[in-house]
C-alpha cells in the first residue's frame, strides 16, 4: 500500500510564501490524477491544484497565478508552492494521488494559517 507523507504547514503572514511537499513511500507509475485539496472551517473540501495524466494542470480560480503544483520523479514527491498567501487560504491541506481511478491515497493533512 502506498503511503503519502506531507510536510508541516504552519503560520505565515499575508503576502508570504510556503511550500508543501507530499512524499510517496514508493514510485507510482504514471498516476491518472494527483492533487492538493484544502478544507477551511465551515466550508466544503475543494481541489486547489491538480495534475492529470498527460501532465495537464488545473487550478482553483482563487489561487491561479499564486499557487503552483509540481512533481519530482526522482524523489517521488509532489509539491504545492503557495505565493502571495491570503487569509482566505487558511485551511487544512491534503495531498491525493490516484494510481488508477479505482485507487486513491491521501496524505495526513496539514494546517496552513495565514494571519498577521
N, C-alpha and C positions, 0 to 999 in steps of 0.2 A: 504494500500500500504506500502511496506517495504521501509524504508529509510536507507541509509548507510552513516555514518559519519566518515570521516577519520581524523586522527591526522595530525598535521602540519609537513611538511618536514623540509627543511632548508639547511643551508650551512655546509658542512663537508669537512675536508681535506682528500686528497688521503690517503688510508690506514685506514681511520676511519670507524666507525660503526654507524648505525642508525636503529631504529626500527619503522616501520609504523604500525598503527592499523586501523582497519575498524570495526566499531560497528553497528550492525543491530538494528533497532528500535523494532524488535520483533523476536521471535525464528523462524527459518526456519528449518523445519524438513527435514533432510537428503537431502540437495540440490544436484542436479546432477553434478554441477560444481561450483567451486569457484576459483577465480584467481586474480592475480595482473598484471596489464598491465602498460606499460610505453610508452611515445612518446617523442622523442627528436626533437628539431627543424630541419625541413627538412627531417625527417625520418617518416616511417610508424609506426603505433602503433603496439606493439608486446606484446605477452604474456611472462611475466617474470617468473612466477611460478603459478602452479595450483594444485588443489586437485579435483579429480573426485570422484563420489560416489563409495564407496568401499575403500576410503582413499588413493588411489594411487596418488602419486605426480609426477609432471613433471617440469623441469626447462629449461630455455633458456640456451643453451650451454655456452654462455659467462658469465653466473652468477652461474652456477652449482658449488657447492663446497664453494661458498661465500655467497649465499642467502639461506634463509630457510623460507618456508611458514608453518604456523601453525594456529590452531584454539583453542578457549577456549569456550566450550559449555556453561559453567556457565554464561558467560558474553556476549554471542552472538558476540564474537569478532574474527576477523581474523587478523593475524599479518604477516608482512614481515620483517624478520630480515636480515639486509644487513651488511655484514662484508667486510673488505678489499676493500672498495669502490674505484673506479677508475673514472677519469674524464669522461670516456665514459658512465658511469652510470647516468650522468646528464640527467634528463628528468622529465616530469610530470608523476607522478604515480597515478593510479586509481585502486580501488578495484571493483570487479564484483562478483555478486552472482546470480546463476540461480537455483531457486527452482525447475523448470522444464525446459526443453529445449525451451518451449514457453514463458517463463517469464525471464526477465533479469533486474537486478537492479545494478545501478552504484553509486559509491561514488562521492564526488565532485571533487576529484583530488587534488594533492598537488605537489609542485615543490621541487625536490631534486637536489641540485647543489653540485658537487664535484670539489673543486678547492683549490689551495694553496693560 
